[in-house]
Amino acid sequence: MTQGESDPSAAISQVLLCYRLHETGPTTIGGDGYAQRIKAALEAHGYSASSSSDFGTGGSGRIESSLESSLAACSVVVAICSKGLGKDNVSYRELQLAESLHKPIIPIYHSGRFPPEEVEMYMNGMQRVPSGNRSVDECSWHEVVDELVERLENLGLYPLRWQAAVTAAMRVQSDAGA
């Protein structure tokens, strides 16, 4: 890291993306780029998002520590459910930690079986994006993003530029009812 650069793992993100790197990660390493598209869409809507791939390299201890602190600080985990989600140690560990920290998980049905067999215990009974029996390939990009944003708002998570105002309004409303 050069002077002036910040450690991406140190930034607190509202949303942590969980995905199988070689399936939905960057195209440069064999993925289809879907995770980066979701991250960009969330950021375009005003949310902050990160993933464990942002932690870079530096040994498994550093990555595990970064993962734990990022999961503890995030509000929601968005799991991109591809054929192999959970077959690797990283995505399996992300979902295991998310559940142990009681973080809401929003699954996006990308491909393969839903929920993926290896992580079924973390997603059983969850409503996926897109809703119904469709995968992301069976609906428009805008449908996926709009439904994801709606699910985040239903969990009380709003874009950073709105979050403070929404929290203050909810506090006033709560105080008025007390």
PERAQUI-V66948 format. One record per residue. RES is the residue in one letter. SS is DSSP state (alpha for helix, beta for strand, coil for the rest). OMEGA is omega in degrees with one decimal (none if undefined). NEAR is the number of other C-alpha atoms within 10 Angstrom. Layout:
res ss omega near
RES SS OMEGA NEAR
RES SS OMEGA NEAR
This chain:
res ss omega near
M coil 179.2 6
T coil 179.5 5
Q coil -179.8 5
G coil 176.5 6
E coil 176.3 7
S coil 177.8 10
D coil -177.9 11
P alpha -178.4 16
S alpha -179.2 20
A alpha -179.2 11
A coil 177.6 15
I coil 179.0 18
S coil 175.9 21
Q coil -174.2 22
V beta 172.6 25
L beta 179.2 26
L beta 177.1 26
C beta -178.5 30
Y coil 176.1 29
R coil -172.3 24
L alpha -174.8 22
H alpha 176.9 17
E alpha -175.9 23
T alpha 177.5 26
G coil -177.1 21
P coil 178.5 17
T alpha -179.5 14
T alpha 178.6 9
I alpha 174.5 12
G coil 177.3 12
G coil 178.6 15
D coil 177.1 16
G coil -174.7 17
Y alpha -179.5 18
A alpha 179.2 24
Q alpha 176.2 17
R alpha 177.9 16
I alpha 179.1 20
K alpha 179.4 20
A alpha 179.4 15
A alpha 177.9 19
L alpha 179.5 19
E alpha 176.7 16
A alpha 176.9 11
H coil 175.6 16
G coil 178.0 15
Y coil 170.8 22
S coil -177.0 19
A beta 175.8 22
S beta 176.3 24
S beta -179.5 23
S alpha 177.5 23
S alpha 175.7 19
D alpha -176.6 13
F alpha 177.4 19
G coil -179.7 13
T coil -179.6 9
G coil 178.7 8
G coil -175.5 8
S alpha 178.4 10
G alpha 179.1 9
R alpha 179.7 13
I alpha 178.9 19
E alpha 179.1 16
S alpha 178.1 13
S alpha 178.8 19
L alpha -179.6 23
E alpha -178.7 17
S alpha 177.9 15
S alpha 177.2 23
L alpha 179.2 26
A alpha -175.7 16
A alpha -176.5 16
C coil 178.0 20
S coil -173.7 20
V beta 171.6 23
V beta 174.1 24
V beta -178.2 24
A beta 177.3 25
I beta -170.9 26
C beta 174.5 28
S coil -175.9 21
K coil -173.1 20
G coil -179.4 21
L coil -180.0 28
G coil 177.9 23
K coil 175.6 14
D coil -177.0 14
N alpha -174.5 10
V alpha -177.5 21
S alpha 176.6 22
Y alpha -179.0 19
R alpha 178.3 17
E alpha -178.6 24
L alpha 176.6 25
Q alpha 178.4 16
L alpha 179.6 16
A alpha 179.6 22
E alpha -178.7 16
S alpha 177.2 9
L coil 178.8 12
H coil 177.8 12
K coil 174.4 17
P beta 177.5 15
I beta 173.8 23
I beta 178.6 22
P beta 171.5 23
I beta -177.6 24
Y beta -177.9 26
H coil -175.8 22
S coil 178.5 20
G coil -179.7 14
R coil 174.1 14
F coil -9.4 20
P coil 178.3 23
P coil -173.0 21
E alpha -175.5 15
E alpha -177.5 14
V alpha -178.1 20
E alpha -177.0 14
M alpha 179.6 13
Y alpha -174.2 17
M alpha -177.6 19
N coil 178.0 11
G coil -179.7 9
M coil 173.9 12
Q coil -177.2 15
R coil 171.5 24
V beta -6.0 26
P coil -178.1 23
S coil -177.9 15
G coil -176.8 8
N coil -176.0 10
R coil 170.5 14
S coil -179.2 21
V alpha 178.9 17
D alpha -176.6 12
E alpha 176.8 10
C coil -177.1 11
S coil 176.5 10
W alpha -178.4 13
H alpha 176.4 10
E alpha -179.2 14
V alpha -176.9 20
V alpha 179.8 18
D alpha 179.8 16
E alpha 177.5 15
L alpha 178.7 23
V alpha 177.8 19
E alpha 179.0 14
R alpha 177.4 16
L alpha 179.5 21
E alpha 177.2 12
N alpha 176.0 10
L coil -179.8 12
G coil 179.9 12
L coil -177.4 20
Y coil 176.7 21
P coil -176.8 19
L alpha -177.1 15
R alpha 179.9 11
W alpha -169.3 12
Q alpha -178.0 15
A alpha -179.5 12
A alpha -180.0 12
V alpha 179.1 15
T alpha 179.3 14
A alpha 179.7 11
A alpha 178.7 12
M alpha 178.6 12
R alpha 178.5 12
V alpha 179.8 12
Q alpha 179.4 11
S alpha 178.9 10
D alpha -179.7 9
A alpha -179.3 8
G alpha -175.5 7
A coil none 6
